[in-house]
Each structure stands twice: as structure tokens, then as C-alpha cells.
């Protein structure tokens, strides 16, 4: 028998401690022969990112010894601020970027007594997107040099594996320079060619990036080179060589991120003009599906070479992820229905497929698929959903302000021990993803189940501008940021209210980063919300345009349709200038050391709302950046947000954390 209790007050076994101490965040899955590697971000270890390996015998453990400074290795890079691929492994040779000092280190699994060998000097020089070339004794890396005045300088470099450049930086060879950004160094199987991607401001990598290929000389410098694809109003991503020396990459030339194959590479040493006539590029499997995802971080890896005849690929269609093979000869696709959806990297070696995946009943896990059989190699947590009740995602869509359809996933309240009173509807939390060029995906997520298991309904919105629905849907937000995204969030909430699924008097909107900006604008533009939470969200676009980092320095203008930080559109779209239109309580959560959305944004918004006498609370977490990493702060942020909604909506009873947050002006 279920206990009847008001929605939003149900006790739940999913506590903040469950999320911070009983789970880890898995990323950067790679394979090296029979070994599988990945990185675990552990909130319980101050957010340290740990490199782990599962060997061919099934033994799992940390790989790296202490650094020369006796620090635990923290495998992380800050290239483009968002980081990404921070290690590479090839035949037992590992190269990592260590967050503690920003240096690259080499480690040889077969010669452990040598320890970690420094490869680069100290200084404000960041490296990532690593690719090892054992034949030439170098590692190719994206270098972001912050040592000079002005914006950092990005280039592609070759760094000796013997450690000599740690004593003399002049030994680092620069292969590609002169563009604002360069990423994705990819070595051909025979070691004779290198592929890479470049783009320039004001573009982002999904706008107008160009794929290049060049001959590699014995001294690890480039000879003849050619532009292969992209740069003509569309973009490219993820170059990957086949076993036969052909190149596969993703392109959005068709309006969807599809895969393309290039063959006919001329002999080494051919003149540059010989490349154009010889190369042939064709689509592999044209479809209204997305075979990669926006390269916010270095090293996306959504497909791999399965064997001499097939790719193993993941793709999204209408927000749902799929896995299958594509035949290289004719593009024939075969979907693998293995009960898991890929949610991150997909890698392959010798017929086995390893991927980061999830499903409706399992937290994201590293799974291996071999001969149709699935084996879980590593889970991100041990928490039986059947003990708490599972809220399953319900895909929903609704009409937008321009007659299109917006999309999302609705999660109703769910508990095995409690149910709501007859005739009562649950409060709703509307979640807005960041980016805004990103997307929410369905699956078992403790961050969602934390709310649904307490009796809240939850809506994940993929507003116009989200990825996974084609370029037309994504670019619809250009010039309309702060309008279309907020409208889609508002109309999504109203859709659920109008269909009788939630309580229209208790609707909250929340978001992080760009999602916080949308949440604040939704609060300004509508009275449908009775509460809002902005987590390191943007309040002042002009200030953001003046202080943002190089990677996004042209992004804001394009999204807003502005010509610069002083364009009146910046103020018109900024929530900080429309505080008089806010009529609901607001919670602001912020890291003190955020280099992307500085803490001054949250402080200014808090003071403006407080001075109008409106209910508001601000919590700034010392030492945190753009995304909370420390277990104690993640724990407190969840407690504060639950306490906020409980106080605003008068949800009585339940857990101790409900009363911990002080909301100014709430009684008034």
C-alpha cells in the first residue's frame, strides 16, 4: 500500500549524498588493444578526474602513479575553457594533461618504474586533443598559449615523447598556425598522413569548420597538404581513418550531421594541385539523423572503425540515441538493438565495441558489445531503481511561436512508497539545458529522479537552437536568443498545464549557464512560473560579451543578432534590465571562480531583485568554476534548491534540508 502525501513532500532514498558519494561521472572512453580506458570525475575527491583501465583479464584500477610533485594525477585540460580529451593511449604509452600544473606527462605501462615523465614546461600553456605517433616519437596536441598579451594563440604542435621539450620549449614543432582554432589531429594507420580541423572567429566549430589532410615527413612536420571539406557555409567534425587509409568524417552540409567517406588519396609527395583531382568524397548514409554532437569539448568520438568493411556508429533521431553498423562500401545500415543507448564515446577494437551508454533503468555505464552480447564493464553508481520507483521519460512536443514544434521529455512523479492525494496535481520543474547548442536526452538520471521521487514532475526542454533535430532547428535561434528559447520553455510549461498533467500554480523554471539565461528570460517574459533557479546563469549580455573567453567571443553576437557589446539588443535581451517584470521568487547559485560567467553576474542580479523587495536568495560557492565539482557544494546546491521550492510553495513536512535556505523578502 502506498502512503498518501502531498506532491513534493515525499521522502526519497535519493539524497544529495547519493549523487555525490555513490556515483561518479564517466567520460573519455577509449580502447587500446584488449584494454579499455576511461576517466572518472569524482566529486568525493574534490572533482578529480581519474584515469582508469580495465585490462584484458577484467582487472580495473587506476593507471597513473603520483606526479613528480607527489600529486595525484588529475586528467583534465582547460583548452577552450571547456576542455575535453585530456589523454591519449597507444600500445601502452599514455600521455596525459595534468590539471595540477597544466603540463603534459608520458607514462609507459610496461615500464612503471620510470613514473610520469614531464613533456612540457611550466607556464600558462594548455594542451589537449592528444594523438601519439610512436614511430616519430612525438605526441600531436592542440596548444593554447596564454603567455602573450591579448587573446591566447591556438596551434597544432608536435611534442617529443622523450621529455626534451620539458627543458627546452623550442623543441616543440608547430605544424599548423594562423587560424583562430585548430583541433582533431588524427594519424592515419600507416603513420604517413595527418588530418585536422580549423575554423576562425566569429564561428563556432559547428558553423564553418574546415577539414585538412597533410603528408607527414620523418621529422614530424607537414609536407603537401590540402583542404578536404567544409568551410563553405557548413562544417565538419570527427575525422577518422579506415584500415585502408580512407578518411571518414561528419559534415552538416545536408542540414544534418551525416557521415562522409573520402578516398583516392594521391601518393606521398604529390603536389598540392594533384590532390583536388584525385580525391572523391561521398555521403555514406544520407539520413535525417545526427551522427555527431556539437564539439563544445575536444575529442568527440561518436563512431569508430569496426573492421575493414564496417563502421560502428551512434546517432540521434528526434532526441533518441541509436547504435548500429554502416557498411563502408555502400552505406547500408544495420541497427543494433542491444537495450542500451549510447550517451558518449563509442570505440572499437578487434570486433568488440565499447561505449558510454545508458537506458531507462541503468545509470550511464561503460558497456562492451561483442557478438550481440552486452557486458557492463563499469557503472557510474550502484543504485537499484526498482527500490525507489522509476519515472520514465515521455517524449512530448508542442507548437512554437513561429508555427514549428518544440520538443522535450516529461517525467511524472514516481515512488514505490508514496502517491499524491486524489484530485491533486504535482508541481512542475522545467529544466533548460545549457549551450544553448546542446540537447537533453532521455534516460535514467539521478539528477532527474531526485525530483520525481519526491513528487515533482519534471520537463526537460529541447528548445529551438538545440542540436539533434537538424541544422534548421538549431540555427532558428540565431538572432533570437532570449526570445525563441524562452518562448519554447514557457509554451512547454503551458502545454503540460493545459493538458492537465501538472499544477499550474506551482511551476518552476531552472537552468545552468546559457540555460540560466533562458530561465531568467522566461521568468521575465511570463507569469506562468512561480519560482526560478539560475545556476551560474547569464544576466547581462553586454558584460558577458566584454569578458567572455576566446572560444565563445563571436558566439554571443550571432545568437543575439548584435554587432557588439554596446548594441542596444544586448540590453534589450538581458534579464538584468527587466527586473521590473519579475514577479516570482528567484534562487541564484554561483561559483566564485567562474571564468565563463563571472560571479558578478549573479551578484548584480541578486542585488537588483532584492532592492525591488522581491523574494531572492544567492549562494556563491568559494573555489568553484563553471560547473560545481566539489561534493560538499553539489550537496548543498541540491539542498538549497529543494528548500527554495518547499518554502515558496509551502510544502510542509519531509526532510531536514527543507529549511536551510534563507530567502530574503519571502514573507513580504
Secondary structure, 3 states (H helix, E strand, C coil): CCEECCCCCCCCCCCHHHHHHCECEEEEEEEECCEEEEEEEEHHHCCEEEEEEECCCCCEEECCCCCCCCCCCCECCCCCCCCECCEEEECCEEEEEECCCCCEEEEECCCHHHCCEECCCCCCEEEEEEEEECCCCEEEEEEEECCCCCCCEEEEEEEECCCHHHCCHHHCEEEECCCCEEEEEEECCCCCEEEEEEECCCCCHHHHCEEEEEEECCCCCEEEEEEEEECCCCCEEEEEECCCCCEEEEECCCCCCEEEEEECCCCCCCCHHHHHHHCEEEECCCCCCECCCCCCCECCCCEEECCCCEEEEEEEECCEEEEEEEECCCCCEEECCCCCEEEEEEEEECCEEEEEEECCCCCCEEEEEECCEEEEEEECECCCHHHCCCCCCEEEEEECCCCCEEEEEEECCCCCCEECCCCCCCCEEEEECCCCCCCCCCCCCHHHHHHHCCCCEEEEEECCCCCCCCHHHHHCCCCCCCCHHHHHHHHHHHHHHHCCCCCCCCEEEEEECHHHHHHHHHHHHCCCCCEEEEECCCCCHHHHHHHCCHHHCCHHHHHHCCCCCCCHHHHHHCHHHHHHHCCCEEEEEEECCCCCCCHHHHHHHHHHHHHCCCCEEEEEECCCCCCCCCHHHHHHHHHHHHHHHHHHHCCCCCCHHHHCCCCECCCC
